Amino acid sequence: MRKIIHVDMDAFYASVEQRDHPSYRGKPLVVGGSPNQRGVVAAASYEARAFGIHSAMPSVVAIALCPGLIFVKPRFEVYREISQQIHDIFKRYTDLVEGVALDEAYLDVTKNKQNISYASTIARYIKAAILEQTHLTATAGVSINKFLAKMASGQNKPNGLTVILPEDAIAFVEGLAIEKLHGIGEVTAAKMHALGIHTGADLKARSLWELTQHFGKVGHHYYKIARAEDDGSVEPNRVRKSIGAETSFTWDLSERHQMLQELEQIAQIVEQRLQQHSDGGRTLTLKVKFSDYHQITRSKTLLSAINKGDIIFETALVLFDSIELENRRIRLLGISLSNLDNHKTFEVIQLPLFNNTNFIY
């Protein structure tokens, strides 16, 4: 069995701003978006989250929930610098580190540089070092695979540490509400509810055939996670080939102004994700899924990379206007950028070979 740690910084961008600006501490704050009601939230402080504000929320909605909300412009160069400090801490223990975002990473410590037997001990050391060096808190989850480690890190935030032991894994998943399972979004959860699937135990009771009939290929994934299984390995050299965002709508969109509003918000989210991972992308792809589940894509390759939300939106709009809607309703919109210009080059790491070891925490 493997020993996997998932580390997730607590309200990372917002916490950095509160750390660096004492006047922001204890107040509802968001990074990204704007008080003039344009754009979307990139991150929210815990004080803002108490009002129901979250990342990817339109500014206009956030202001309505909290009129005194503080808006702060993102400083991605600062966030990247702190993220590098945190990754240097990870490398004290293992080279098997897969960064998911600036504030989130998986570590495989089955074999580790300091020969520490307990993965939870390593997690505690990492949390303490992060706090000492950055004055920021992190939450960690520890378990036998990436899915469970991710689920564990979401159980006790902020500044928490949760371990899911092998013998507890299936019962843990069975007891969760279906929308709490990583990878199941609001729209999919609603569809599962309609099928009578409300918990992990309900999902586990369904056959692979039934899940693939209702959800296609992703049904295989749902079948496995219901059994606390995840074969995915920690990939330290994983280079993103594209960065994007998409939104499935609870109610199909029928009005053009609604479609454009959603498209603009998606473009803003793509801009934020580009800031985390790369300098920009040259090929933009628009994804549209209609109410009958028919899906089309349109792509455009530019002479130079783009990374600004307004330019992403304008480019996507050109592609959108090339589609004959014919009064059709839309259930999903997505934008992605490929042919990326990355901030950094990735060194090749020789992965160690090891035999199965006793799973010790």
HELIX and SHEET records of a PDB file:
HELIX    1   1 PHE A   12  ASP A   20  1                                   9    
HELIX    2   2 PRO A   22  TYR A   24  5                                   3    
HELIX    3   3 TYR A   46  ARG A   49  1                                   4    
HELIX    4   4 SER A   59  LEU A   65  1                                   7    
HELIX    5   5 PHE A   76  PHE A   90  1                                  15    
HELIX    6   6 ALA A  119  THR A  134  1                                  16    
HELIX    7   7 LYS A  146  SER A  153  1                                   8    
HELIX    8   8 PRO A  166  ASP A  168  5                                   3    
HELIX    9   9 ALA A  169  GLU A  174  1                                   6    
HELIX   10  10 ILE A  178  LYS A  180  5                                   3    
HELIX   11  11 GLU A  186  ALA A  194  1                                   9    
HELIX   12  12 GLY A  200  LYS A  204  1                                   5    
HELIX   13  13 LEU A  208  PHE A  215  1                                   8    
HELIX   14  14 VAL A  218  ILE A  225  1                                   8    
HELIX   15  15 ARG A  256  HIS A  277  1                                  22    
HELIX   16  16 GLY A  309  ASP A  321  1                                  13    
SHEET    1   A 5 VAL A  97  ALA A 101  0                                        
SHEET    2   A 5 GLU A 104  ASP A 108 -1                                        
SHEET    3   A 5 ILE A   4  MET A   9 -1                                        
SHEET    4   A 5 ALA A 138  SER A 143 -1                                        
SHEET    5   A 5 LEU A 161  VAL A 163  1                                        
SHEET    1   B 3 VAL A  41  ALA A  44  0                                        
SHEET    2   B 3 LEU A  29  GLY A  32 -1                                        
SHEET    3   B 3 ILE A  70  VAL A  72  1                                        
SHEET    1   C 4 SER A 242  LEU A 253  0                                        
SHEET    2   C 4 ILE A 330  ASN A 342 -1                                        
SHEET    3   C 4 SER A 278  PHE A 290 -1                                        
SHEET    4   C 4 GLN A 295  ILE A 306 -1                                        
END                                                                             
